[in-house]
Amino acid sequence: MVWPFSSEKEPPNAASRQDRAKCWEARDAYFACLDASQVVVAGTEGSKCAVENRAYQQNCAKSWIDYFNKRRVLAEKQKPLLAQAAMQAEEAKRRAT
């Protein structure tokens, strides 16, 4: 839908399957570089992953980048909690038998 006061003639196209695949591939390469550099928060790595970051920025929408970066930090914060929960579940299983 185009609003009457908008200068845009047609709505932007949704990302194609190939566009999404390129984005995910670039994201995975960038995050692998961050992991290798032991960096959790994207954008704080300095020049270590510049090539991967450039591909990530070029192939992904800004809103996707913001989402993926926030999810990365959240997942790192959740790791100790998930490990603790798994350990407690194993302990409960051992006690039940």
C-alpha positions as CSV (number, residue, x, y, z in Angstrom):
1,M,0.0,0.0,0.0
2,V,1.3,3.4,-0.9
3,W,0.3,6.3,1.2
4,P,-1.1,9.4,-0.6
5,F,1.5,11.6,1.0
6,S,4.4,9.3,0.2
7,S,6.8,10.1,-2.6
8,E,7.5,6.4,-3.1
9,K,5.8,5.0,-6.2
10,E,5.9,1.3,-5.3
11,P,6.4,-0.6,-2.1
12,P,9.9,-2.1,-1.4
13,N,10.2,-5.8,-2.4
14,A,10.6,-8.4,0.3
15,A,13.9,-10.2,0.4
16,S,14.1,-13.1,-2.0
17,R,15.2,-16.6,-0.9
18,Q,18.6,-15.9,-2.4
19,D,19.0,-12.6,-0.6
20,R,18.2,-14.2,2.7
21,A,20.6,-17.0,2.0
22,K,23.4,-14.5,1.2
23,C,22.6,-12.6,4.4
24,W,22.7,-15.7,6.6
25,E,25.9,-16.9,5.0
26,A,27.5,-13.5,5.6
27,R,26.2,-13.4,9.2
28,D,27.6,-16.9,9.9
29,A,31.0,-16.0,8.5
30,Y,31.1,-12.8,10.5
31,F,29.9,-14.5,13.7
32,A,32.5,-17.3,13.2
33,C,35.2,-14.6,13.0
34,L,33.9,-13.0,16.1
35,D,33.9,-16.4,17.9
36,A,37.5,-17.0,16.8
37,S,38.4,-13.6,18.1
38,Q,36.5,-14.2,21.3
39,V,34.3,-11.2,20.8
40,V,30.6,-11.4,22.0
41,V,29.3,-7.9,21.0
42,A,29.4,-7.3,17.3
43,G,31.0,-4.0,16.4
44,T,33.5,-4.1,19.2
45,E,36.1,-6.2,17.4
46,G,38.0,-3.3,15.9
47,S,39.6,-4.3,12.6
48,K,39.8,-8.0,13.3
49,C,36.8,-9.1,11.2
50,A,36.6,-6.1,8.8
51,V,36.1,-8.2,5.6
52,E,33.4,-10.4,7.1
53,N,31.7,-7.3,8.7
54,R,31.7,-5.5,5.3
55,A,30.0,-8.5,3.6
56,Y,27.5,-8.7,6.5
57,Q,26.6,-5.0,6.2
58,Q,26.3,-5.3,2.4
59,N,24.1,-8.4,2.4
60,C,21.7,-7.9,5.3
61,A,19.1,-5.2,6.0
62,K,19.9,-3.0,9.0
63,S,16.9,-4.3,10.9
64,W,18.1,-7.8,10.5
65,I,21.6,-6.9,11.6
66,D,20.3,-5.2,14.7
67,Y,18.2,-8.3,15.5
68,F,21.0,-10.8,14.8
69,N,23.5,-8.8,16.9
70,K,21.0,-8.6,19.9
71,R,20.2,-12.3,19.6
72,R,24.0,-13.1,19.7
73,V,24.5,-11.2,22.9
74,L,21.3,-12.8,24.5
75,A,22.4,-16.3,23.5
76,E,25.8,-15.8,25.1
77,K,24.1,-14.6,28.3
78,Q,21.9,-17.6,28.3
79,K,24.6,-20.2,27.9
80,P,25.5,-20.5,31.6
81,L,21.8,-20.7,32.6
82,L,21.2,-23.4,30.0
83,A,24.2,-25.4,31.2
84,Q,23.1,-25.1,34.8
85,A,19.6,-26.3,33.9
86,A,21.0,-29.3,32.0
87,M,23.1,-30.2,35.0
88,Q,20.1,-29.9,37.3
89,A,18.1,-32.1,35.0
90,E,20.8,-34.8,34.9
91,E,21.0,-34.7,38.7
92,A,17.3,-35.0,39.0
93,K,17.3,-37.9,36.6
94,R,20.0,-39.7,38.6
95,R,18.1,-39.3,41.8
96,A,14.9,-40.6,40.3
97,T,16.5,-43.9,39.3
